[in-house]
Amino acid sequence: MAQKLKLCLFSATPQGDVPFAAPFEALDQVTVLGETPDIEEFHEGMRTTAVDAVAINLDDEGELGFEAVEYSHKAQPACGIIGVSSDADPAKIIRAMRTGCNQFVHWPVDDVDLRDAVNRIAANRQVSAPAGKRICVIGSSGGVGATTVSCNLAMELAALTESQSALVDMDLEFGDVACAFDSEPKYTLADICVDGQQIDKEFLSKAAEIVHDNIALYARPNDVEGARSVSPESTTQTFQILNEMYPFVVVDLPRTFSFLSAAAVQAAERVLVISQLSVSSIRNATRIFQILQQMSVPSEHIEIVLNRYKANFERITPSEVEAHFQRPIFATIPNDYRHVQAALDLGAPMCSESPDSPARQAIHGIAKRLFNDETSADNSSASQSGGLLSRILRRG
């Protein structure tokens, strides 16, 4: 028996004598999780509950329906969105589609029309197929080693799963992922994530640059003009399909937040914020943490990773960082400049060039935790003592 779609309903305005939920509750393909007329309650539901589809009443004077569509598309890009309206004006239908609706159903609802719309959403989601995990990596400042972590983490995850992992360079202007593998990809994201491009599994397989046999690399564009051609809609679609193709998709993110970044972090299993034990790095990590939450990334999906631990310049302790973020540090990577730099110079991963290096062992440990779906420990155990860090961060 096929898995039922989990469906939420939003209707700020009653649709006559027939309850808005009635035609959806009559379907055997869906489970209606709930209905609300309150936009804030709907936002909260989309932030905290994974759904397969939403149905939204577009017939209200305040246009809360269109707001709900936009929020649904940003909060959960993979969910299907059904717009419902008694107005069959083509202009309204086009607007609904541009806002984010996958399907449009006329009210009063025709049972066959609604069933077909739901079946199309189910087919697109392939709900019976297991989805891969997306891991986003972002550095708190330049030079903290986020790209090194991304590249080596993808290699470790590929080894653990005994299959290819995808590695996506979303730093579209200055990304170094291809350079880290001494690779010159034939295709880039400028060839993939552009408006009008038909994206499917076969296309993405051909567009990947396979490095070290187990990494499917999707590189940044070769020039600035190519970077500007990458569209959020195509990027969202690309990530959805990559998650169906690979058990892990590792995304190297820039420190700029846009609709493109939102397409990457939404539905991410984890967002690893790479920092060092310096005041400026922790300040930036704090800002990134806050912005990710504003982008509706659940706080439990955001993890702090300390890189180059025990470098000579450190005055801040890991316990102070835990107290500041009110959560345990997800992982620490020791300072191991000689082995890391040698691997970068050779364009090779540490697992092949320096398998016993402390940094490589630490990244392997991170990969095992992600592979085994381990989360941080209960953050209630974090110390309340701020120490030096809390005094410094209170300045200004």
DRENDO-1510 file (C-alpha; in Angstrom, 1 decimal, always signed):
<recs>
REC; n; res; u; v; w
REC; 1; MET; +0.0; +0.0; +0.0 .
REC; 2; ALA; +1.4; +3.4; -0.9 .
REC; 3; GLN; +2.3; +5.8; +1.9 .
REC; 4; LYS; -0.2; +8.5; +2.5 .
REC; 5; LEU; +0.8; +12.2; +2.0 .
REC; 6; LYS; +0.8; +14.3; +5.1 .
REC; 7; LEU; -1.3; +17.3; +4.4 .
REC; 8; CYS; -1.8; +20.7; +6.2 .
REC; 9; LEU; -4.6; +23.1; +5.3 .
REC; 10; PHE; -4.7; +26.9; +5.5 .
REC; 11; SER; -7.9; +28.9; +5.0 .
REC; 12; ALA; -8.3; +32.4; +6.4 .
REC; 13; THR; -11.8; +32.8; +4.8 .
REC; 14; PRO; -14.6; +30.3; +4.9 .
REC; 15; GLN; -15.6; +28.9; +1.5 .
REC; 16; GLY; -19.4; +29.0; +1.7 .
REC; 17; ASP; -21.3; +26.2; +3.4 .
REC; 18; VAL; -18.8; +23.4; +2.6 .
REC; 19; PRO; -15.9; +23.2; +5.1 .
REC; 20; PHE; -12.6; +23.8; +3.3 .
REC; 21; ALA; -11.2; +20.5; +4.7 .
REC; 22; ALA; -14.1; +18.3; +3.5 .
REC; 23; PRO; -12.8; +17.4; +0.0 .
REC; 24; PHE; -9.3; +16.7; +1.3 .
REC; 25; GLU; -10.5; +14.5; +4.2 .
REC; 26; ALA; -12.5; +12.4; +1.7 .
REC; 27; LEU; -9.3; +11.4; -0.1 .
REC; 28; ASP; -7.7; +8.1; +0.8 .
REC; 29; GLN; -4.3; +9.2; -0.5 .
REC; 30; VAL; -3.8; +11.8; +2.3 .
REC; 31; THR; -3.7; +12.2; +6.0 .
REC; 32; VAL; -4.9; +15.7; +7.0 .
REC; 33; LEU; -2.7; +16.8; +9.9 .
REC; 34; GLY; -4.6; +20.0; +10.7 .
REC; 35; GLU; -6.3; +23.1; +9.4 .
REC; 36; THR; -5.8; +26.7; +10.6 .
REC; 37; PRO; -7.1; +30.2; +9.7 .
REC; 38; ASP; -4.3; +31.9; +11.6 .
REC; 39; ILE; -1.2; +32.8; +9.5 .
REC; 40; GLU; +1.2; +32.8; +12.5 .
REC; 41; GLU; +0.0; +29.4; +13.6 .
REC; 42; PHE; +0.5; +28.2; +10.0 .
REC; 43; HIS; +4.0; +29.6; +10.0 .
REC; 44; GLU; +4.8; +27.8; +13.2 .
REC; 45; GLY; +3.4; +24.6; +11.9 .
REC; 46; MET; +5.6; +24.8; +8.7 .
REC; 47; ARG; +8.7; +25.5; +10.9 .
REC; 48; THR; +8.2; +22.6; +13.2 .
REC; 49; THR; +6.3; +19.8; +11.3 .
REC; 50; ALA; +7.5; +18.0; +8.2 .
REC; 51; VAL; +4.7; +17.8; +5.6 .
REC; 52; ASP; +4.4; +16.3; +2.2 .
REC; 53; ALA; +1.8; +18.9; +0.9 .
REC; 54; VAL; -0.2; +21.9; +1.9 .
REC; 55; ALA; -3.6; +23.1; +0.5 .
REC; 56; ILE; -4.1; +26.9; +0.7 .
REC; 57; ASN; -7.3; +28.9; +0.2 .
REC; 58; LEU; -6.3; +31.9; -2.1 .
REC; 59; ASP; -9.7; +33.6; -1.8 .
REC; 60; ASP; -9.2; +36.3; +0.9 .
REC; 61; GLU; -9.0; +40.0; +0.6 .
REC; 62; GLY; -5.8; +40.4; +2.7 .
REC; 63; GLU; -4.0; +37.9; +0.4 .
REC; 64; LEU; -2.9; +35.8; +3.4 .
REC; 65; GLY; -3.2; +32.8; +1.1 .
REC; 66; PHE; -0.4; +34.0; -1.2 .
REC; 67; GLU; +1.7; +34.8; +1.9 .
REC; 68; ALA; +1.1; +31.3; +3.1 .
REC; 69; VAL; +2.2; +29.9; -0.3 .
REC; 70; GLU; +5.4; +32.0; -0.3 .
REC; 71; TYR; +6.2; +30.9; +3.3 .
REC; 72; SER; +5.5; +27.2; +2.6 .
REC; 73; HIS; +7.8; +27.3; -0.5 .
REC; 74; LYS; +10.7; +28.8; +1.6 .
REC; 75; ALA; +10.2; +26.8; +4.8 .
REC; 76; GLN; +9.8; +23.4; +3.1 .
REC; 77; PRO; +10.8; +23.6; -0.6 .
REC; 78; ALA; +10.1; +19.9; -1.2 .
REC; 79; CYS; +6.5; +20.0; -0.1 .
REC; 80; GLY; +3.7; +20.1; -2.7 .
REC; 81; ILE; +1.5; +23.3; -2.7 .
REC; 82; ILE; -2.1; +23.2; -3.9 .
REC; 83; GLY; -3.7; +26.6; -4.5 .
REC; 84; VAL; -7.5; +26.6; -4.1 .
REC; 85; SER; -9.7; +29.4; -5.5 .
REC; 86; SER; -13.2; +30.1; -6.8 .
REC; 87; ASP; -11.6; +32.5; -9.2 .
REC; 88; ALA; -10.5; +30.8; -12.4 .
REC; 89; ASP; -9.0; +33.9; -13.9 .
REC; 90; PRO; -5.8; +32.8; -15.8 .
REC; 91; ALA; -3.9; +35.8; -14.3 .
REC; 92; LYS; -4.6; +34.5; -10.8 .
REC; 93; ILE; -3.6; +30.9; -11.7 .
REC; 94; ILE; -0.3; +32.2; -13.2 .
REC; 95; ARG; +0.4; +34.3; -10.1 .
REC; 96; ALA; -0.3; +31.3; -7.9 .
REC; 97; MET; +2.2; +29.2; -9.9 .
REC; 98; ARG; +4.8; +31.9; -9.8 .
REC; 99; THR; +4.4; +32.3; -6.1 .
REC; 100; GLY; +5.1; +28.6; -5.5 .
REC; 101; CYS; +1.9; +26.5; -6.1 .
REC; 102; ASN; +2.6; +23.2; -7.8 .
REC; 103; GLN; -1.1; +22.6; -8.5 .
REC; 104; PHE; -4.3; +24.7; -8.8 .
REC; 105; VAL; -7.8; +23.5; -8.0 .
REC; 106; HIS; -11.0; +25.4; -8.6 .
REC; 107; TRP; -13.6; +25.7; -5.8 .
REC; 108; PRO; -16.1; +24.1; -5.5 .
REC; 109; VAL; -13.7; +21.2; -5.8 .
REC; 110; ASP; -14.1; +18.5; -8.4 .
REC; 111; ASP; -13.2; +15.2; -6.8 .
REC; 112; VAL; -11.4; +13.9; -9.9 .
REC; 113; ASP; -9.5; +17.1; -10.4 .
REC; 114; LEU; -8.3; +17.2; -6.7 .
REC; 115; ARG; -7.4; +13.5; -6.8 .
REC; 116; ASP; -5.3; +14.0; -10.0 .
REC; 117; ALA; -3.5; +17.0; -8.3 .
REC; 118; VAL; -2.7; +15.0; -5.2 .
REC; 119; ASN; -1.4; +12.1; -7.4 .
REC; 120; ARG; +0.9; +14.4; -9.3 .
REC; 121; ILE; +2.4; +15.7; -6.1 .
REC; 122; ALA; +2.8; +12.1; -4.8 .
REC; 123; ALA; +4.5; +11.1; -8.1 .
REC; 124; ASN; +6.9; +14.1; -7.9 .
REC; 125; ARG; +7.9; +13.4; -4.3 .
REC; 126; GLN; +8.4; +9.7; -4.8 .
REC; 127; VAL; +7.4; +9.3; -1.1 .
REC; 128; SER; +8.3; +5.6; -1.0 .
REC; 129; ALA; +11.9; +6.3; -2.0 .
REC; 130; PRO; +14.4; +6.9; +0.8 .
REC; 131; ALA; +15.8; +10.4; +0.8 .
REC; 132; GLY; +19.5; +11.3; +1.2 .
REC; 133; LYS; +20.8; +13.6; +3.9 .
REC; 134; ARG; +22.0; +17.1; +3.1 .
REC; 135; ILE; +24.8; +18.5; +5.2 .
REC; 136; CYS; +25.6; +22.2; +4.8 .
REC; 137; VAL; +29.0; +23.6; +5.9 .
REC; 138; ILE; +29.6; +27.3; +6.5 .
REC; 139; GLY; +32.7; +29.1; +7.9 .
REC; 140; SER; +32.3; +31.8; +10.5 .
REC; 141; SER; +35.0; +33.8; +8.7 .
REC; 142; GLY; +37.5; +33.5; +5.9 .
REC; 143; GLY; +40.3; +31.0; +6.4 .
REC; 144; VAL; +38.7; +28.9; +9.2 .
REC; 145; GLY; +38.9; +25.8; +7.0 .
REC; 146; ALA; +35.2; +25.2; +6.1 .
REC; 147; THR; +36.0; +24.1; +2.5 .
REC; 148; THR; +38.6; +21.7; +3.8 .
REC; 149; VAL; +36.0; +20.2; +6.2 .
REC; 150; SER; +33.4; +20.0; +3.4 .
REC; 151; CYS; +35.7; +18.2; +0.9 .
REC; 152; ASN; +37.1; +15.7; +3.4 .
REC; 153; LEU; +33.7; +15.2; +5.1 .
REC; 154; ALA; +32.2; +14.2; +1.7 .
REC; 155; MET; +35.1; +11.7; +1.2 .
REC; 156; GLU; +34.5; +10.2; +4.6 .
REC; 157; LEU; +30.8; +9.9; +4.1 .
REC; 158; ALA; +31.3; +8.2; +0.7 .
REC; 159; ALA; +33.6; +5.7; +2.4 .
REC; 160; LEU; +31.1; +4.9; +5.1 .
REC; 161; THR; +28.2; +4.5; +2.8 .
REC; 162; GLU; +30.3; +2.6; +0.2 .
REC; 163; SER; +28.7; +4.8; -2.5 .
REC; 164; GLN; +29.2; +8.2; -4.1 .
REC; 165; SER; +28.5; +11.4; -2.2 .
REC; 166; ALA; +27.6; +14.6; -3.8 .
REC; 167; LEU; +29.6; +17.7; -3.1 .
REC; 168; VAL; +28.2; +21.1; -4.1 .
REC; 169; ASP; +30.2; +24.4; -4.2 .
REC; 170; MET; +27.6; +27.1; -3.4 .
REC; 171; ASP; +30.3; +29.8; -3.1 .
REC; 172; LEU; +29.4; +30.8; -6.6 .
REC; 173; GLU; +32.0; +33.6; -7.0 .
REC; 174; PHE; +35.0; +32.5; -4.9 .
REC; 175; GLY; +34.5; +28.8; -4.2 .
REC; 176; ASP; +37.6; +26.6; -4.0 .
REC; 177; VAL; +36.1; +23.1; -3.9 .
REC; 178; ALA; +37.3; +22.1; -7.4 .
REC; 179; CYS; +40.8; +23.5; -6.6 .
REC; 180; ALA; +40.9; +21.3; -3.5 .
REC; 181; PHE; +40.6; +18.3; -5.7 .
REC; 182; ASP; +42.9; +19.7; -8.4 .
REC; 183; SER; +40.0; +19.4; -10.8 .
REC; 184; GLU; +38.7; +21.4; -13.8 .
REC; 185; PRO; +35.1; +20.3; -14.2 .
REC; 186; LYS; +33.6; +20.4; -17.7 .
REC; 187; TYR; +30.2; +21.5; -16.3 .
REC; 188; THR; +29.3; +23.9; -13.4 .
REC; 189; LEU; +26.2; +25.1; -11.6 .
REC; 190; ALA; +25.9; +27.8; -14.3 .
REC; 191; ASP; +25.1; +25.0; -16.7 .
REC; 192; ILE; +22.7; +23.3; -14.3 .
REC; 193; CYS; +20.8; +25.7; -12.1 .
REC; 194; VAL; +19.5; +28.2; -14.7 .
REC; 195; ASP; +15.9; +29.0; -15.7 .
REC; 196; GLY; +14.6; +26.9; -18.5 .
REC; 197; GLN; +17.0; +24.0; -18.0 .
REC; 198; GLN; +15.3; +20.6; -17.7 .
REC; 199; ILE; +16.7; +19.0; -14.6 .
REC; 200; ASP; +16.4; +15.3; -13.9 .
REC; 201; LYS; +18.6; +12.5; -12.5 .
REC; 202; GLU; +20.1; +11.6; -15.9 .
REC; 203; PHE; +21.1; +15.2; -16.5 .
REC; 204; LEU; +22.6; +15.7; -13.1 .
REC; 205; SER; +24.6; +12.4; -13.4 .
REC; 206; LYS; +26.1; +13.6; -16.7 .
REC; 207; ALA; +26.8; +17.1; -15.2 .
REC; 208; ALA; +28.8; +15.7; -12.2 .
REC; 209; GLU; +32.6; +15.8; -12.2 .
REC; 210; ILE; +33.6; +12.5; -10.6 .
REC; 211; VAL; +36.7; +12.9; -8.4 .
REC; 212; HIS; +38.5; +10.1; -6.6 .
REC; 213; ASP; +35.9; +7.7; -7.9 .
REC; 214; ASN; +33.4; +8.4; -5.1 .
REC; 215; ILE; +32.7; +12.2; -5.1 .
REC; 216; ALA; +30.2; +13.7; -7.6 .
REC; 217; LEU; +31.4; +17.3; -7.7 .
REC; 218; TYR; +29.1; +20.1; -8.7 .
REC; 219; ALA; +31.4; +23.1; -9.1 .
REC; 220; ARG; +30.9; +26.8; -8.9 .
REC; 221; PRO; +30.6; +28.8; -12.2 .
REC; 222; ASN; +33.8; +29.8; -14.0 .
REC; 223; ASP; +33.0; +33.5; -14.0 .
REC; 224; VAL; +30.9; +36.1; -12.3 .
REC; 225; GLU; +28.3; +36.3; -15.0 .
REC; 226; GLY; +27.8; +32.6; -14.7 .
REC; 227; ALA; +27.3; +33.0; -11.0 .
REC; 228; ARG; +24.5; +35.6; -11.6 .
REC; 229; SER; +22.7; +33.2; -13.9 .
REC; 230; VAL; +22.0; +30.6; -11.1 .
REC; 231; SER; +18.4; +30.8; -10.1 .
REC; 232; PRO; +16.9; +29.9; -6.7 .
REC; 233; GLU; +14.1; +27.8; -8.2 .
REC; 234; SER; +16.4; +25.6; -10.3 .
REC; 235; THR; +18.8; +25.3; -7.3 .
REC; 236; THR; +15.9; +24.1; -5.1 .
REC; 237; GLN; +14.9; +21.5; -7.7 .
REC; 238; THR; +18.5; +20.4; -8.1 .
REC; 239; PHE; +19.0; +19.8; -4.4 .
REC; 240; GLN; +15.7; +17.8; -4.2 .
REC; 241; ILE; +16.9; +15.5; -7.0 .
REC; 242; LEU; +20.4; +15.2; -5.6 .
REC; 243; ASN; +18.9; +14.0; -2.3 .
REC; 244; GLU; +17.1; +11.3; -4.2 .
REC; 245; MET; +20.4; +10.3; -6.0 .
REC; 246; TYR; +22.9; +10.2; -3.2 .
REC; 247; PRO; +22.9; +9.1; +0.5 .
REC; 248; PHE; +24.7; +12.3; +1.4 .
REC; 249; VAL; +24.9; +15.7; -0.2 .
REC; 250; VAL; +27.5; +18.0; +1.3 .
REC; 251; VAL; +27.1; +21.7; +0.5 .
REC; 252; ASP; +30.0; +24.2; +0.9 .
REC; 253; LEU; +28.2; +27.5; +1.7 .
REC; 254; PRO; +29.4; +31.1; +1.4 .
REC; 255; ARG; +29.0; +33.6; +4.2 .
REC; 256; THR; +26.4; +35.5; +2.2 .
REC; 257; PHE; +22.7; +34.8; +2.8 .
REC; 258; SER; +20.3; +34.9; -0.2 .
REC; 259; PHE; +17.5; +32.9; -1.8 .
REC; 260; LEU; +20.3; +30.6; -3.1 .
REC; 261; SER; +21.5; +29.9; +0.4 .
REC; 262; ALA; +18.0; +29.4; +1.6 .
REC; 263; ALA; +17.5; +26.8; -1.1 .
REC; 264; ALA; +20.5; +24.9; +0.3 .
REC; 265; VAL; +19.8; +25.1; +4.0 .
REC; 266; GLN; +16.1; +24.4; +3.9 .
REC; 267; ALA; +15.5; +20.6; +4.5 .
REC; 268; ALA; +19.2; +20.2; +5.5 .
REC; 269; GLU; +19.8; +17.4; +8.0 .
REC; 270; ARG; +22.6; +19.5; +9.6 .
REC; 271; VAL; +24.2; +22.9; +9.1 .
REC; 272; LEU; +27.8; +22.8; +10.5 .
REC; 273; VAL; +29.1; +26.2; +11.5 .
REC; 274; ILE; +32.9; +26.0; +11.4 .
REC; 275; SER; +34.6; +28.4; +13.8 .
REC; 276; GLN; +37.9; +28.9; +15.7 .
REC; 277; LEU; +38.5; +29.9; +19.3 .
REC; 278; SER; +38.9; +33.5; +18.6 .
REC; 279; VAL; +36.6; +36.4; +19.5 .
REC; 280; SER; +36.0; +37.5; +15.9 .
REC; 281; SER; +35.3; +34.0; +14.7 .
REC; 282; ILE; +32.8; +33.3; +17.6 .
REC; 283; ARG; +31.1; +36.7; +17.0 .
REC; 284; ASN; +30.5; +35.7; +13.4 .
REC; 285; ALA; +29.4; +32.2; +14.3 .
REC; 286; THR; +26.8; +33.8; +16.6 .
REC; 287; ARG; +25.5; +36.0; +13.8 .
REC; 288; ILE; +25.3; +33.1; +11.4 .
REC; 289; PHE; +23.5; +31.0; +14.0 .
REC; 290; GLN; +20.9; +33.8; +14.4 .
REC; 291; ILE; +20.5; +34.3; +10.7 .
REC; 292; LEU; +20.0; +30.6; +10.1 .
REC; 293; GLN; +17.2; +30.6; +12.7 .
REC; 294; GLN; +15.6; +33.6; +11.0 .
REC; 295; MET; +15.7; +31.5; +7.8 .
REC; 296; SER; +13.6; +28.9; +9.6 .
REC; 297; VAL; +16.4; +26.4; +10.1 .
REC; 298; PRO; +15.5; +24.6; +13.4 .
REC; 299; SER; +18.1; +25.3; +16.1 .
REC; 300; GLU; +18.6; +21.6; +16.7 .
REC; 301; HIS; +19.8; +21.2; +13.1 .
REC; 302; ILE; +22.6; +23.8; +13.6 .
REC; 303; GLU; +25.9; +22.5; +15.0 .
REC; 304; ILE; +29.1; +24.3; +16.1 .
REC; 305; VAL; +32.4; +22.7; +15.0 .
REC; 306; LEU; +35.7; +24.1; +16.4 .
REC; 307; ASN; +38.5; +23.8; +13.9 .
REC; 308; ARG; +42.3; +24.2; +14.5 .
REC; 309; TYR; +41.7; +23.5; +18.2 .
REC; 310; LYS; +44.7; +24.1; +20.5 .
REC; 311; ALA; +46.4; +26.6; +18.2 .
REC; 312; ASN; +48.8; +28.9; +20.1 .
REC; 313; PHE; +46.7; +32.0; +20.0 .
REC; 314; GLU; +43.6; +30.7; +21.8 .
REC; 315; ARG; +42.4; +32.4; +25.0 .
REC; 316; ILE; +38.8; +31.2; +24.8 .
REC; 317; THR; +37.9; +27.7; +26.1 .
REC; 318; PRO; +35.4; +25.2; +24.5 .
REC; 319; SER; +33.3; +25.3; +27.7 .
REC; 320; GLU; +32.9; +29.1; +27.3 .
REC; 321; VAL; +31.7; +28.5; +23.7 .
REC; 322; GLU; +29.2; +25.9; +24.9 .
REC; 323; ALA; +27.9; +28.3; +27.6 .
REC; 324; HIS; +27.6; +31.0; +25.0 .
REC; 325; PHE; +25.5; +28.9; +22.5 .
REC; 326; GLN; +23.8; +26.9; +25.3 .
REC; 327; ARG; +24.6; +23.7; +23.6 .
REC; 328; PRO; +27.5; +21.2; +23.5 .
REC; 329; ILE; +30.1; +21.7; +20.7 .
REC; 330; PHE; +29.3; +19.1; +18.0 .
REC; 331; ALA; +33.0; +18.3; +17.3 .
REC; 332; THR; +36.5; +19.7; +17.6 .
REC; 333; ILE; +39.2; +19.3; +14.9 .
REC; 334; PRO; +42.8; +19.7; +16.2 .
REC; 335; ASN; +45.3; +22.1; +14.7 .
REC; 336; ASP; +47.2; +19.9; +12.1 .
REC; 337; TYR; +48.6; +22.4; +9.7 .
REC; 338; ARG; +51.3; +20.2; +8.1 .
REC; 339; HIS; +49.0; +17.4; +7.1 .
REC; 340; VAL; +46.1; +19.6; +6.0 .
REC; 341; GLN; +48.3; +21.9; +3.9 .
REC; 342; ALA; +50.1; +19.0; +2.3 .
REC; 343; ALA; +46.7; +17.5; +1.2 .
REC; 344; LEU; +45.6; +20.9; -0.2 .
REC; 345; ASP; +48.8; +21.3; -2.1 .
REC; 346; LEU; +48.5; +17.9; -3.7 .
REC; 347; GLY; +44.7; +18.3; -4.4 .
REC; 348; ALA; +44.0; +15.1; -2.5 .
REC; 349; PRO; +41.9; +14.2; +0.5 .
REC; 350; MET; +43.5; +13.5; +3.9 .
REC; 351; CYS; +42.1; +10.0; +4.0 .
REC; 352; SER; +44.4; +9.0; +1.2 .
REC; 353; GLU; +47.4; +11.2; +1.9 .
REC; 354; SER; +47.4; +11.4; +5.7 .
REC; 355; PRO; +45.0; +8.8; +7.0 .
REC; 356; ASP; +46.5; +8.9; +10.5 .
REC; 357; SER; +46.6; +12.6; +10.9 .
REC; 358; PRO; +44.6; +14.0; +13.9 .
REC; 359; ALA; +42.5; +16.3; +11.7 .
REC; 360; ARG; +41.6; +13.5; +9.4 .
REC; 361; GLN; +40.6; +11.3; +12.3 .
REC; 362; ALA; +38.4; +14.1; +13.7 .
REC; 363; ILE; +36.6; +14.6; +10.4 .
REC; 364; HIS; +36.1; +10.9; +10.2 .
REC; 365; GLY; +34.5; +11.0; +13.6 .
REC; 366; ILE; +32.1; +13.8; +12.4 .
REC; 367; ALA; +31.2; +11.6; +9.4 .
REC; 368; LYS; +30.4; +8.7; +11.7 .
REC; 369; ARG; +28.1; +10.8; +13.8 .
REC; 370; LEU; +26.3; +12.1; +10.8 .
REC; 371; PHE; +26.1; +8.6; +9.3 .
REC; 372; ASN; +24.7; +7.2; +12.5 .
REC; 373; ASP; +22.3; +10.2; +12.8 .
REC; 374; GLU; +23.7; +11.3; +16.2 .
REC; 375; THR; +22.8; +14.7; +17.5 .
REC; 376; SER; +24.4; +16.9; +20.1 .
REC; 377; ALA; +23.9; +15.9; +23.7 .
REC; 378; ASP; +21.2; +17.6; +25.8 .
REC; 379; ASN; +22.2; +21.2; +25.8 .
REC; 380; SER; +20.9; +21.7; +29.3 .
REC; 381; SER; +24.3; +20.4; +30.5 .
REC; 382; ALA; +26.1; +23.4; +29.0 .
REC; 383; SER; +27.8; +25.5; +31.6 .
REC; 384; GLN; +26.2; +28.8; +32.5 .
REC; 385; SER; +29.5; +30.4; +33.2 .
REC; 386; GLY; +30.5; +32.8; +30.5 .
REC; 387; GLY; +34.1; +33.6; +31.5 .
REC; 388; LEU; +36.2; +35.7; +29.2 .
REC; 389; LEU; +34.0; +35.1; +26.1 .
REC; 390; SER; +30.8; +36.4; +27.8 .
REC; 391; ARG; +32.6; +39.5; +29.0 .
REC; 392; ILE; +34.0; +40.2; +25.5 .
REC; 393; LEU; +30.8; +39.6; +23.6 .
REC; 394; ARG; +28.8; +41.9; +25.9 .
REC; 395; ARG; +30.9; +44.8; +24.7 .
REC; 396; GLY; +29.0; +47.4; +22.6 .
</recs>
